Amino acid sequence: MSKTDTNPFENALEQLDIAWEYLKLEPGVREILRQAKRIVTVSLPVKMDDGSTHVFTGYRVQYNDARGPFKGGIRYHPGVTLDEVKALSAWMTWKCSVADIPFGGAKGGVICDPKKMSQGELERLTRRYAVAISSIIGPDKDIPAPDVYTNAQVMAWILDTYSLIKGHAVPGVVTGKPISLGGSLGRDTATGRGAAFCTREAAEVMKIPLKGATVAVQGYGNAGSNYAIILEEMGAKIVAVSDSQGGIYDRQGLDAKKVLAHKEKGGSVVGYPGAEGVTNEELLQIECDVLCPAALENAITKDLVDGVKAKMIVECANGPTTPEADRVLDAKGVFLVPDILANSGGVIVSYLEWVQNLDRLYWTEEEVNSRLEKKITGAFRGVHEEAKKHGVSMRTGALIVGVGRVADAVRTLGLWP
Ligand code: GLU
């Protein structure tokens, strides 16, 4: 058996089959949903600051667009693989469907180490990648957004490059762009805020008061840090956080905003005054009410799942729990809010941004936040109902809803010729 439990695309297919057991639809539709509609691999020659030329590899995987244009972020990371991007694009498809927004799913990735690149190198790489995928993206085709180690500035470069090719400004080609270029208020905090709303709903189901609930967050990037800050505002106590360098722990509670300021100054949460140092593995096994993996895939594996003590898990990251670990958590009675629901706040506000771009009409931050709250709590309750109906986990419930709607769209479109 070559299965490792950590190939993200194999895991995504395993999840698809879990949903299929309950959906019992035509095998042909399952076959369609097991494949990406289009996979594009591009080589990206970039002039580096030292005068040399480096050829990077980039991907854009367009998984399914039965429910609307392809949608999904672009990741810059040295560990990017095609199977990872394929998995992320499948998860985007189910995620947009669970949130009931009219998008399909896609994902992009470039193998690079942005921490070791200058702004100039990153800009040249981004523009080269934008040109390479320019014929397959667009506001009605496929709309990229930020993901791991990409941000509003990267979106601005893609927007500019695409608009130069088209000969006019096309703000709706990307989301998560700067406010000055048509970005939406509230988009930068949306993933964390959406996950915080899900945590509030989950705490109610579990009858755990959110006030004083202890929370550990793995990963202190955009999603993790905003999640911690917003949850703290809701009354929770952030006891541990980490990033790629390591973690910090304080039973009395950390100050989420001060930790972010410390990371922004020194590049890491590590060394935050007054806190104890912990490793990323230790953080996942800390005694707490809520554990939020907000970094990369395969954080909670079969090897460390037995040590997980949290009562609730809220997946801010995509694919942080392997299927084997998932089964153990379920058997232990841990209430897990799955990635395709928990982190859907980002793409929900991307949808609101895209709508504002198409309408040329812009909303206040309060308006955006309240639409997000309504949309994601509605999705949470729908998934919870489905899970209760079948007596299954929230993950399986979310997959039944997400895959089910896409399957229905694929079947209704029919096949031509
Ligand atoms: N990268 C984010 C995600 O994984 C956001 C995608 C988007 O807004 O299109 O959900």
Residues whose N, C-alpha, C, O or C-beta is under 5 A from the ligand:
A	BS01	LIG	K71 G72 G73 I143 A145 P146 D147 N343 G346 V347 S350
